[in-house]
Amino acid sequence: MLLDHARHHGLRHVQVSTDEVYGDIEAPHSSTEDDPIRPSSPYSASKAGGDMQVLAYVRTYGVDALITRGANTYGPRQYPEKFLPLFITNAFDGLPLPVYGDGRQRREWLHVDDHCEAIELALREGGPGQVYNVGGQERENMDVIRTILDHTGASPDLVRHVEDRPGHDRRYSIDSTKLMGLGWKPRRSFDQGIGQTVEWYREHRAWWEPIKSGEYRAYYEQQYGARLGG
Protein backbone atom coordinates (compact mmCIF):
# COMPACT_ATOMS: atom_id res chain seq x y z
CA MET A 1 0.00 0.00 0.00
CA LEU A 2 2.81 2.41 0.84
CA LEU A 3 4.65 1.66 -2.37
CA ASP A 4 1.47 2.05 -4.42
CA HIS A 5 0.86 5.41 -2.74
CA ALA A 6 4.41 6.53 -3.52
CA ARG A 7 4.02 5.31 -7.10
CA HIS A 8 0.78 7.14 -7.79
CA HIS A 9 1.72 10.39 -6.06
CA GLY A 10 5.36 10.69 -7.09
CA LEU A 11 6.72 10.38 -3.56
CA ARG A 12 10.03 9.10 -2.25
CA HIS A 13 9.74 5.95 -0.13
CA VAL A 14 12.32 4.83 2.43
CA GLN A 15 12.03 1.29 3.75
CA VAL A 16 13.54 1.18 7.26
CA SER A 17 14.75 -2.40 7.43
CA THR A 18 17.13 -4.27 9.73
CA ASP A 19 20.55 -5.91 9.80
CA GLU A 20 18.73 -9.12 10.73
CA VAL A 21 17.93 -9.77 7.07
CA TYR A 22 21.55 -10.85 6.52
CA GLY A 23 21.14 -13.63 9.08
CA ASP A 24 23.89 -15.05 11.26
CA ILE A 25 27.30 -13.58 10.31
CA GLU A 26 30.56 -15.30 11.17
CA ALA A 27 33.41 -13.13 12.47
CA PRO A 28 35.29 -11.23 11.24
CA HIS A 29 32.98 -10.55 8.29
CA SER A 30 30.67 -7.54 8.25
CA SER A 31 27.76 -7.62 5.81
CA THR A 32 27.77 -5.24 2.88
CA GLU A 33 24.71 -4.18 0.93
CA ASP A 34 25.63 -6.57 -1.88
CA ASP A 35 25.68 -9.64 0.36
CA PRO A 36 22.83 -12.15 0.00
CA ILE A 37 20.07 -11.92 2.55
CA ARG A 38 19.40 -15.00 4.69
CA PRO A 39 16.77 -14.14 7.30
CA SER A 40 16.45 -16.67 10.12
CA SER A 41 13.25 -15.66 11.93
CA PRO A 42 9.70 -14.89 10.77
CA TYR A 43 10.31 -11.27 11.79
CA SER A 44 13.47 -10.88 9.71
CA ALA A 45 11.84 -12.78 6.84
CA SER A 46 8.99 -10.25 6.82
CA LYS A 47 11.51 -7.41 6.70
CA ALA A 48 13.39 -9.10 3.87
CA GLY A 49 10.10 -9.51 2.00
CA GLY A 50 9.48 -5.78 2.37
CA ASP A 51 12.93 -5.06 0.99
CA MET A 52 12.24 -7.25 -2.03
CA GLN A 53 8.97 -5.43 -2.69
CA VAL A 54 10.79 -2.10 -2.63
CA LEU A 55 13.40 -3.24 -5.13
CA ALA A 56 10.70 -4.77 -7.33
CA TYR A 57 8.72 -1.50 -7.40
CA VAL A 58 11.86 0.40 -8.31
CA ARG A 59 12.60 -2.00 -11.17
CA THR A 60 9.03 -2.49 -12.45
CA TYR A 61 7.43 0.93 -11.92
CA GLY A 62 10.36 3.29 -11.46
CA VAL A 63 9.28 4.20 -7.92
CA ASP A 64 11.73 6.51 -6.14
CA ALA A 65 12.43 4.15 -3.23
CA LEU A 66 15.41 2.99 -1.23
CA ILE A 67 16.25 0.90 1.84
CA THR A 68 18.15 1.43 5.08
CA ARG A 69 19.21 -1.55 7.20
CA GLY A 70 19.90 -0.51 10.76
CA ALA A 71 21.62 -2.12 13.72
CA ASN A 72 20.07 -2.59 17.19
CA THR A 73 18.71 0.82 18.12
CA TYR A 74 18.43 2.14 21.68
CA GLY A 75 17.75 5.35 23.55
CA PRO A 76 15.08 7.24 25.51
CA ARG A 77 11.41 6.25 25.30
CA GLN A 78 12.06 2.77 23.94
CA TYR A 79 9.25 0.40 24.90
CA PRO A 80 10.42 -1.79 27.80
CA GLU A 81 9.96 -5.10 26.01
CA LYS A 82 13.28 -4.38 24.26
CA PHE A 83 16.58 -5.62 25.63
CA LEU A 84 18.09 -2.41 27.02
CA PRO A 85 15.00 -0.79 28.59
CA LEU A 86 13.88 -4.17 29.97
CA PHE A 87 17.20 -4.77 31.69
CA ILE A 88 17.62 -1.16 32.82
CA THR A 89 14.17 -0.94 34.42
CA ASN A 90 14.38 -4.43 35.91
CA ALA A 91 17.76 -3.53 37.39
CA PHE A 92 16.27 -0.43 39.03
CA ASP A 93 13.54 -2.58 40.60
CA GLY A 94 15.76 -5.48 41.64
CA LEU A 95 14.01 -7.86 39.24
CA PRO A 96 15.66 -10.75 37.35
CA LEU A 97 17.59 -9.96 34.18
CA PRO A 98 16.59 -12.84 31.84
CA VAL A 99 19.50 -13.57 29.51
CA TYR A 100 18.75 -15.77 26.50
CA GLY A 101 21.09 -18.77 26.39
CA ASP A 102 24.72 -18.09 27.27
CA GLY A 103 24.50 -14.37 26.48
CA ARG A 104 27.40 -14.57 24.04
CA GLN A 105 25.37 -13.24 21.10
CA ARG A 106 26.94 -10.19 19.47
CA ARG A 107 25.08 -7.16 18.13
CA GLU A 108 25.89 -3.68 16.91
CA TRP A 109 24.35 -0.91 19.01
CA LEU A 110 23.19 2.37 17.47
CA HIS A 111 21.81 5.37 19.34
CA VAL A 112 18.37 6.44 18.12
CA ASP A 113 19.55 9.97 17.25
CA ASP A 114 22.34 8.61 15.07
CA HIS A 115 19.88 6.22 13.41
CA CYS A 116 17.41 9.02 12.69
CA GLU A 117 20.16 11.19 11.21
CA ALA A 118 21.13 8.30 8.94
CA ILE A 119 17.56 7.77 7.74
CA GLU A 120 17.12 11.49 7.06
CA LEU A 121 20.37 11.59 5.08
CA ALA A 122 19.30 8.58 3.02
CA LEU A 123 15.92 10.21 2.43
CA ARG A 124 17.55 13.37 1.13
CA GLU A 125 20.69 12.09 -0.60
CA GLY A 126 20.25 8.35 -1.24
CA GLY A 127 19.84 6.92 -4.71
CA PRO A 128 16.68 5.15 -5.94
CA GLY A 129 16.95 1.39 -5.60
CA GLN A 130 19.95 1.68 -3.27
CA VAL A 131 20.46 -0.05 0.07
CA TYR A 132 22.36 1.61 2.93
CA ASN A 133 23.60 -0.17 6.05
CA VAL A 134 23.45 1.84 9.29
CA GLY A 135 25.84 0.21 11.73
CA GLY A 136 26.81 0.82 15.33
CA GLN A 137 29.37 -0.51 17.79
CA GLU A 138 29.63 -4.27 18.24
CA ARG A 139 29.22 -5.66 21.75
CA GLU A 140 28.60 -9.08 23.26
CA ASN A 141 25.30 -9.20 25.14
CA MET A 142 27.00 -10.09 28.43
CA ASP A 143 29.26 -7.05 28.06
CA VAL A 144 26.18 -4.88 27.57
CA ILE A 145 24.60 -6.37 30.69
CA ARG A 146 27.72 -5.70 32.76
CA THR A 147 27.64 -2.09 31.56
CA ILE A 148 24.00 -1.78 32.66
CA LEU A 149 24.88 -3.24 36.08
CA ASP A 150 27.71 -0.71 36.43
CA HIS A 151 25.45 2.24 35.59
CA THR A 152 22.49 1.15 37.71
CA GLY A 153 24.44 -0.22 40.66
CA ALA A 154 22.38 -3.43 40.52
CA SER A 155 23.69 -6.77 41.76
CA PRO A 156 25.14 -9.28 39.26
CA ASP A 157 23.03 -11.86 41.11
CA LEU A 158 20.01 -10.55 39.18
CA VAL A 159 21.36 -12.13 35.97
CA ARG A 160 19.40 -15.28 35.11
CA HIS A 161 20.31 -17.39 32.09
CA VAL A 162 17.08 -18.70 30.55
CA GLU A 163 16.15 -20.94 27.63
CA ASP A 164 17.26 -19.42 24.36
CA ARG A 165 14.64 -18.28 21.88
CA PRO A 166 14.15 -20.28 18.65
CA GLY A 167 16.24 -19.24 15.66
CA HIS A 168 18.34 -16.84 17.71
CA ASP A 169 21.25 -15.64 15.55
CA ARG A 170 24.66 -15.43 17.22
CA ARG A 171 26.09 -12.39 15.49
CA TYR A 172 25.08 -9.44 13.35
CA SER A 173 27.62 -7.07 11.88
CA ILE A 174 27.22 -4.60 9.03
CA ASP A 175 29.56 -2.40 7.01
CA SER A 176 28.37 1.24 6.82
CA THR A 177 31.00 2.47 4.36
CA LYS A 178 28.42 3.19 1.66
CA LEU A 179 26.33 5.49 3.88
CA MET A 180 29.45 7.14 5.27
CA GLY A 181 30.23 8.04 1.66
CA LEU A 182 27.17 10.30 1.79
CA GLY A 183 28.58 12.04 4.88
CA TRP A 184 27.08 10.07 7.79
CA LYS A 185 28.89 8.82 10.84
CA PRO A 186 27.59 8.01 14.34
CA ARG A 187 28.26 10.87 16.75
CA ARG A 188 27.64 8.99 20.00
CA SER A 189 29.80 6.20 21.36
CA PHE A 190 28.04 3.25 22.94
CA ASP A 191 29.55 4.03 26.36
CA GLN A 192 28.27 7.61 26.15
CA GLY A 193 24.88 6.64 24.79
CA ILE A 194 24.17 3.86 27.27
CA GLY A 195 25.04 6.11 30.20
CA GLN A 196 22.65 8.81 28.97
CA THR A 197 19.96 6.20 28.32
CA VAL A 198 20.21 4.73 31.83
CA GLU A 199 19.90 8.20 33.31
CA TRP A 200 16.82 8.93 31.20
CA TYR A 201 15.05 5.85 32.56
CA ARG A 202 16.21 6.70 36.07
CA GLU A 203 14.63 10.14 35.80
CA HIS A 204 11.43 9.07 34.00
CA ARG A 205 9.86 6.36 36.11
CA ALA A 206 6.51 8.07 35.60
CA TRP A 207 6.80 7.18 31.91
CA TRP A 208 7.73 3.49 32.11
CA GLU A 209 6.17 2.27 35.36
CA PRO A 210 2.55 2.51 34.07
CA ILE A 211 3.59 0.65 30.90
CA LYS A 212 5.14 -2.22 32.84
CA SER A 213 2.11 -2.57 35.09
CA GLY A 214 -0.44 -2.63 32.25
CA GLU A 215 -0.81 -4.82 29.17
CA TYR A 216 2.95 -5.22 29.11
CA ARG A 217 2.72 -7.43 32.19
CA ALA A 218 0.85 -10.15 30.30
CA TYR A 219 3.44 -10.04 27.51
CA TYR A 220 6.29 -10.29 30.02
CA GLU A 221 4.75 -13.31 31.73
CA GLN A 222 4.20 -15.04 28.39
CA GLN A 223 7.75 -14.34 27.23
CA TYR A 224 9.70 -14.95 30.43
CA GLY A 225 7.39 -16.47 33.04
CA ALA A 226 8.09 -20.11 32.23
CA ARG A 227 11.75 -19.39 31.47
CA LEU A 228 12.17 -17.82 34.91
CA GLY A 229 10.30 -20.65 36.58
CA GLY A 230 7.21 -18.58 37.38
Beta strands, then each sheet from edge to edge (+ up, - down):
strand 1: 12-18
strand 2: 64-70
strand 3: 72-74
strand 4: 97-100
strand 5: 106-111
strand 6: 131-134
strand 7: 137-140
strand 8: 159-162
sheet 1: 1+ 2+ 6+
sheet 2: 3+ 5+ 7-
sheet 3: 4+ 8+
end
